[in-house]
């Protein structure tokens, strides 16, 4: 902890950070057990009992007792349930250990990284926990010990994941540009794409940050200007396509006047999409929005939002989760697969439900960025938007 803070403050903030990490681990465990419901009816009662215990532990205020009860949760499991859990939880825990080892490896690429000795010790501890002769409880204890050993670990990890996501987004956006029939400076852009891939694969976090900041200055002015213009058009096209998708989804729920207006808006958005000049594209798009009728504005601005609009938000999130669970996304989503598979039926249930509060609880869950899972969802929403709308632009 920073030495210019008082010892009292350092102890207080360390406890707060540890409590936040423990809560995150408990929330991950609850998501895992919830994901088992409906798939394994023979253990339904025991699964529900476990979720209830986890909820009780989550609400505890005494950190020491909370950790002790959480770590010893499995002692009350029946023999058959314990065996079943080992078969289902073990791959997930091993994946988390492997990802943690990779995280430490990436930290150690930076020769100036602080706490190098401690990081190496924790890396070794995780590698030992991966051994087949280690029990599930031993592996989980190591994960917990490592997760609270360095208070800034989560922040560093989130920063690195965010940086990696930015590099990945640029690679995908360059792919979109390079697929255009009339693309200019193809050789320069292909070389730049290769540099992004090299940085993503080989650079330390600091080197990646520096590359992202300074790469435009390494390009010829004409190439840099062209790239920025193409990226600006790409961002705008995605905004237009997302708006078009929302309007198309909304159309069946509207009365004659609003339905007619929405149909015309979709046509106008299509015209904006076809324009190649950025300023003309932007003027057409914003001009269309500025000409919304007062009736449509009132409908869209209603608080709380109309049920059809809320359902469209949920459908967007449903498609996002399905995207994350696709095979080619497994490297991103593997660590959170249990949470994603638990969340998907909740979203689908909320879409079918008439309960407005239930719908809003799911939507609010996607805005919760204070957990590792919430931060993961935030980091990869752009991947989905590029996949779903970017390659259509």
matplotlib code that plots the C-alpha trace (Angstrom):
import matplotlib.pyplot as plt

x = [0.0, 1.2, 3.5, 2.2, -1.2, -1.8, -1.5, -5.1, -6.2, -4.1, -5.6, -9.1, -8.8, -7.1, -10.0, -12.5, -10.6, -10.5, -14.2, -15.0, -13.0, -14.6, -18.1, -17.1, -16.0, -19.2, -21.3, -19.3, -20.1, -23.8, -23.9, -22.2, -24.7, -27.6, -26.4, -26.8, -30.5, -32.7, -29.9, -29.5, -32.9, -31.6, -29.5, -32.0, -32.8, -29.1, -28.2, -31.0, -29.8, -26.3, -27.4, -29.4, -26.3, -24.2, -26.7, -26.6, -22.7, -22.8, -24.8, -22.5, -20.5, -17.7, -15.0, -13.2, -16.4, -17.5, -14.3, -14.3, -17.8, -17.3, -14.1, -15.7, -19.0, -18.4, -18.1, -21.9, -22.3, -23.5, -21.0, -22.8, -23.3, -19.6, -18.6, -21.0, -19.5, -16.0, -16.9, -18.6, -16.7, -13.2, -12.8, -14.0, -11.6, -8.7, -9.5, -9.5, -6.1, -4.7, -6.0, -4.4, -1.1, -1.3, -2.1, 1.0, 3.1, 1.9, 2.8, 6.3, 6.9, 7.4, 10.9, 9.9, 6.8, 6.4, 6.3, 8.1, 9.1, 5.6, 4.1, 6.5, 5.6, 1.9, 2.4, 4.2, 1.4, -1.2, 0.9, 1.1, -2.6, -3.2, -1.7, -4.2, -3.5, -4.8, -8.4, -11.1, -11.0, -7.2, -7.5, -10.3, -8.3, -5.3, -7.6, -9.0, -5.5, -4.1, -7.1, -6.6, -2.8, -2.2, -4.9, -4.3, -4.5, -8.0, -7.5, -4.3, -6.0, -9.0, -6.7, -4.8, -8.0, -9.3, -6.1, -6.1, -9.7, -8.8, -6.1, -8.5, -11.1, -8.6, -7.6, -11.3, -11.9, -8.9, -10.3, -13.6, -11.7, -9.4, -12.5, -13.8, -13.6, -12.1, -9.8, -6.8, -3.3, -4.0, -0.3, 0.2, -3.0, -2.0, 1.3, -0.4, -2.8, 0.3, 1.8, -1.4, -1.3, 2.4, 1.7, -1.3, 0.8, 4.2, 4.2, 4.0, 1.0, 3.0, 4.3, 0.8, -0.4, 2.4, 1.7, -2.0, -1.1, 1.6, 0.9, -1.0, 2.3, 4.2, 1.9, 2.2, -0.1, -2.3, -2.6, -3.4, -6.1, -7.6, -7.6, -9.2, -11.9, -12.7, -12.9, -15.2, -17.5, -17.4, -18.4, -21.2, -22.4, -22.6, -24.7, -27.0, -27.4, -28.1, -30.8, -32.2, -32.3, -34.1, -36.7, -37.3, -37.8, -40.2, -42.2, -44.7, -45.7, -46.8, -50.1, -50.6, -49.2, -46.1, -45.6, -45.7, -43.2, -40.8, -40.9, -39.9, -37.1, -35.7, -35.6, -33.8, -31.3, -30.6, -29.9, -27.4, -25.7, -25.0, -23.3, -19.5, -18.7, -18.6, -20.1, -22.9, -23.6, -23.6, -25.9, -28.4, -28.4, -28.7, -31.2, -33.4, -33.3, -34.0, -37.2, -38.8, -42.4, -43.3, -45.5, -42.5, -40.2, -42.8, -43.2, -39.4, -38.7, -41.5, -40.3, -40.4, -39.7, -42.6, -42.6, -41.7, -38.6, -37.5, -38.0, -35.8, -33.1, -33.4, -33.3, -30.1, -28.5, -29.8, -28.0, -24.9, -24.8, -25.4, -22.5, -20.1, -21.0, -20.2, -17.2, -15.0, -15.5, -14.6, -11.2, -12.9, -15.8, -14.5, -13.8, -17.4, -19.2, -21.1, -22.3, -23.2, -25.2, -27.0, -27.8, -29.1, -32.3, -32.9, -32.9, -35.1, -37.5, -37.6, -38.4, -41.4, -42.5, -45.1, -43.3, -41.7, -39.6, -38.1, -37.2, -35.5, -33.5, -31.9, -31.2, -29.6, -27.4, -25.7, -24.8, -23.1, -19.4, -18.1, -17.8, -15.3, -18.2, -19.8, -16.5, -16.1, -19.5, -18.6, -15.2, -16.7, -19.9, -17.9, -16.8, -20.5, -21.4, -18.6, -19.6, -23.4, -23.3, -19.7, -19.3, -22.6, -21.5]
y = [0.0, 3.6, 4.6, 8.2, 6.9, 6.2, 2.7, 2.9, 3.8, 1.1, -1.5, -0.2, -0.1, -3.5, -5.0, -3.3, -4.7, -8.2, -8.1, -7.0, -9.9, -12.4, -11.1, -11.5, -15.1, -15.9, -14.3, -16.4, -19.5, -18.6, -18.2, -21.6, -23.5, -21.7, -22.8, -26.4, -26.0, -27.6, -29.7, -32.1, -32.7, -35.4, -32.8, -29.9, -29.7, -29.8, -27.2, -24.8, -25.3, -24.5, -21.3, -20.3, -20.8, -18.8, -16.0, -16.0, -16.0, -13.1, -11.0, -11.6, -8.5, -10.2, -10.9, -13.6, -15.7, -15.0, -16.4, -19.4, -20.4, -19.9, -22.0, -24.8, -24.8, -28.3, -30.0, -30.3, -31.8, -35.4, -37.8, -38.2, -34.4, -33.8, -36.4, -34.7, -31.3, -32.5, -33.7, -30.4, -27.7, -29.1, -28.1, -24.6, -24.2, -25.5, -23.0, -20.2, -21.3, -21.5, -18.0, -16.7, -18.2, -16.5, -13.3, -13.6, -14.5, -11.3, -9.2, -10.8, -9.7, -6.2, -6.1, -3.2, -4.8, -4.3, -7.2, -9.5, -12.0, -12.2, -12.6, -15.5, -17.2, -17.0, -18.2, -21.3, -21.8, -21.8, -24.2, -26.6, -26.4, -27.5, -30.9, -33.7, -35.0, -31.7, -31.8, -29.4, -27.7, -27.2, -25.6, -23.3, -22.3, -21.4, -19.3, -17.5, -16.9, -15.6, -13.4, -11.4, -11.5, -8.4, -5.7, -4.2, -7.5, -7.1, -3.5, -4.5, -7.4, -5.3, -2.7, -5.3, -7.0, -3.6, -2.9, -6.3, -5.7, -2.4, -4.0, -6.8, -4.2, -2.4, -5.6, -6.4, -2.8, -3.0, -6.3, -4.5, -1.7, -4.1, -6.0, -2.9, -3.1, 0.4, 0.4, 2.7, 2.1, -1.6, -2.4, 0.2, -1.0, -4.7, -3.8, -1.9, -4.8, -7.1, -4.7, -4.8, -8.6, -8.5, -6.1, -8.2, -11.4, -10.3, -6.9, -6.1, -4.1, -0.9, -1.5, -2.1, 1.1, 3.1, 1.5, 2.4, 6.0, 6.5, 4.3, 7.1, 9.2, 6.3, 6.4, 8.6, 11.6, 10.5, 7.0, 8.3, 10.7, 7.9, 5.4, 7.9, 8.8, 5.1, 4.4, 7.4, 6.1, 2.7, 3.9, 5.9, 3.1, 0.8, 3.5, 3.7, -0.1, -0.5, 2.2, 0.5, -2.8, -1.3, 0.4, -2.8, -4.7, -2.0, -1.7, -4.6, -3.1, 0.4, 1.8, 3.0, 6.5, 5.6, 2.5, 4.6, 7.0, 4.3, 2.6, 5.9, 6.4, 3.0, 4.1, 7.3, 5.5, 3.2, 6.3, 7.6, 4.2, 4.3, 7.7, 7.4, 11.0, 11.1, 14.6, 13.8, 10.5, 12.3, 15.1, 12.6, 10.5, 13.4, 15.2, 12.1, 11.9, 15.7, 15.2, 12.6, 13.6, 14.8, 11.7, 9.4, 11.4, 11.2, 7.4, 6.8, 9.1, 7.7, 6.7, 3.9, 2.8, 1.1, -2.7, -3.3, -1.1, -3.0, -6.3, -5.1, -4.3, -7.8, -9.3, -7.4, -8.8, -12.3, -12.2, -10.8, -13.8, -16.3, -14.6, -15.0, -18.7, -19.4, -21.7, -19.0, -16.9, -19.7, -18.2, -15.0, -16.6, -19.9, -18.5, -17.1, -19.9, -21.0, -17.4, -16.9, -20.1, -19.2, -15.7, -16.7, -18.5, -15.6, -13.2, -15.4, -15.8, -12.0, -11.5, -13.8, -12.4, -9.7, -8.6, -5.3, -5.3, -8.7, -7.3, -4.3, -6.4, -8.2, -5.0, -3.5, -6.6, -5.7, -2.3, -3.8, -3.2, -3.5, -7.3, -9.2, -10.7, -7.3, -5.8, -8.8, -8.0, -4.4, -5.1, -7.4, -5.6, -3.8, -7.2, -8.1, -4.8, -5.2, -8.8, -8.1, -4.7, -3.7, -6.2, -5.0, -1.4]
z = [0.0, -0.6, 2.3, 2.5, 3.9, 7.6, 8.8, 9.9, 6.4, 4.8, 7.0, 6.4, 2.6, 2.5, 4.4, 2.0, -1.0, 0.5, 1.3, -2.3, -3.7, -1.3, -2.4, -6.0, -5.4, -3.6, -6.5, -9.0, -6.9, -6.7, -10.5, -10.9, -8.7, -10.3, -13.6, -12.4, -11.7, -14.3, -15.6, -12.7, -11.0, -8.7, -6.8, -7.1, -3.3, -2.4, -5.1, -3.8, -0.2, -1.3, -3.1, 0.0, 2.2, -0.2, -0.1, 3.7, 3.7, 1.1, 3.6, 6.5, 7.7, 9.6, 7.0, 8.9, 9.5, 6.0, 4.5, 6.9, 6.1, 2.4, 2.3, 4.3, 2.4, 0.9, 4.2, 4.4, 0.9, 0.6, -0.9, -4.2, -4.6, -3.7, -6.4, -8.9, -8.2, -8.7, -12.1, -13.0, -11.1, -11.6, -15.2, -14.4, -11.4, -13.5, -16.2, -13.7, -12.3, -15.9, -16.6, -13.4, -14.4, -17.8, -16.0, -13.9, -17.0, -18.7, -15.6, -15.5, -19.1, -17.7, -16.2, -14.0, -12.6, -8.8, -6.3, -8.8, -6.1, -4.7, -8.2, -9.0, -5.8, -6.5, -10.0, -8.6, -6.1, -8.9, -11.0, -8.1, -7.6, -11.2, -10.3, -10.8, -7.2, -5.7, -4.4, -5.6, -2.1, -2.3, -5.8, -4.6, -1.5, -3.7, -6.0, -3.0, -1.4, -4.7, -5.4, -2.2, -1.9, -4.0, -3.5, -6.9, -8.8, -10.0, -11.2, -13.1, -14.6, -15.7, -17.2, -19.1, -20.4, -21.5, -23.4, -25.0, -26.0, -27.6, -29.7, -30.7, -31.8, -34.0, -35.7, -36.4, -37.6, -39.9, -41.3, -42.2, -43.9, -45.9, -47.2, -48.9, -52.7, -53.1, -50.1, -50.3, -48.8, -48.4, -48.0, -45.2, -43.4, -43.7, -42.1, -39.3, -38.7, -38.3, -35.8, -33.8, -33.7, -32.8, -29.9, -28.7, -28.7, -27.5, -25.8, -22.1, -20.9, -20.8, -24.3, -25.6, -24.0, -25.6, -29.0, -28.8, -27.9, -30.5, -33.5, -35.5, -35.5, -37.1, -40.2, -43.2, -42.9, -45.8, -44.4, -40.9, -42.2, -44.4, -41.5, -39.1, -41.6, -42.3, -38.5, -38.0, -40.7, -39.2, -35.7, -37.2, -39.4, -36.4, -34.5, -37.6, -37.9, -34.1, -34.4, -37.5, -35.7, -32.7, -35.0, -37.0, -33.8, -32.5, -35.7, -35.0, -31.6, -32.9, -34.1, -37.7, -37.4, -35.5, -37.6, -40.7, -39.3, -38.1, -41.6, -43.2, -40.5, -41.4, -45.1, -44.2, -42.0, -45.0, -47.2, -44.5, -44.4, -48.2, -48.1, -48.3, -47.2, -43.4, -43.1, -45.5, -43.6, -40.2, -41.5, -42.9, -39.7, -37.3, -39.6, -39.5, -35.7, -35.4, -37.5, -35.2, -34.5, -31.0, -30.7, -31.3, -29.0, -26.2, -26.7, -26.7, -23.7, -21.5, -18.0, -17.3, -20.8, -22.7, -22.4, -26.1, -25.8, -22.6, -24.4, -27.3, -24.8, -23.4, -26.8, -27.5, -24.4, -25.3, -28.6, -26.9, -24.5, -27.4, -29.2, -26.2, -25.9, -29.6, -30.2, -31.7, -28.5, -26.1, -25.3, -24.1, -22.3, -20.9, -17.4, -17.2, -19.1, -16.0, -15.3, -19.0, -19.2, -15.9, -17.1, -20.6, -19.4, -16.9, -19.8, -21.9, -19.0, -18.5, -22.2, -21.8, -18.5, -17.9, -14.7, -15.5, -12.3, -13.3, -16.7, -15.2, -12.7, -15.6, -17.5, -14.4, -14.1, -17.4, -15.9, -12.9, -13.6, -10.1, -10.4, -12.5, -14.5, -15.0, -16.2, -18.6, -20.1, -20.5, -22.1, -24.8, -25.8, -28.6, -29.9, -30.3, -31.9, -34.4, -35.1, -35.3, -37.0, -38.0, -40.8, -42.4, -42.6]

ax = plt.figure().add_subplot(projection="3d")
ax.plot(x, y, z, "-o")
ax.set_aspect("equal")
plt.show()
